[in-house]
Amino acid sequence: MKDIVFWVELVSAVLLIIIILLQPKTSSGMGSMAGEDSSALTTKRGGEQVIHRITIVLAFIFAISAFLYHIV
């Protein structure tokens, strides 16, 4: 069981790194928190939204598998 959880964690970590690197860059950075950028309230559309949702799912899978690895 621990081997399966290890491999799930490893694969999800690699996929998470790849999907984060595929995300489009935004120029707002930390300046949007201080109100310097007016494009902070735009919505994600199309491929950007799909990549964003895949990132959330992979992060959730990674967190759960990391937790389970230390419990089992």
N, C-alpha and C positions, 0 to 999 in steps of 0.2 A: 504493500500500500504506500509506504513511504517513497519507494522508487517512482511510482506513478505520479505522486504529488510533486516530487522533485522535477520530473520531466515537464509537467504542466507549468510549473513555475519558471523553468528555464526557457521554454518555448514562448510563454507569454511575455517574459522579460525582453527577449530578442525582438519579438513582434512589436512590443510597446516602443522600444527604441527606434525601430524602423518607421513606425507610423508617426511618431513625434517629429522625426526628421522630415517626413513628407508634408507636414502641415505648412500652409502658406505663412510667410512672415508678415507680421504687422509692424508698422513703424511707431505705434503708440508707446509700447514699452511701459515703464513705470510712470511716465509722465501723464498718462491718462487718469491715474488715480488722483492726481493733483488738479485735474480739470484743464490740462494743457491741450488735450486733443478732443476735437469735436466728433470724431468718428468712432467713439467708444460705444455708441448705442446702436451700431449697425447689426443686422441679423446675418447669420450664416445661411448660405444657400447652396444648393447643388452638391458638388463634390466636397466642398469645405465642410458642409454639415455632416456628410457621411463619414469623413475622416474624423471629425470631432466626436461623433457617437461611437465609432470603433475604438477611439482612444479611451473613452470612458469605460466601455465594456472590458477592454484589455486591462486597464488599471484595476478594475474590480476583480477580474479573474486573478491577476497577479497578487493582489492584497489577500484574497481568500486563500490562495494556494500557499502563500508565505505563512499565513496564520496556521493553516492545517499542517504544514510541514513541521512546525515546532510543537504542535499538539500531539501528532501521531508518533 
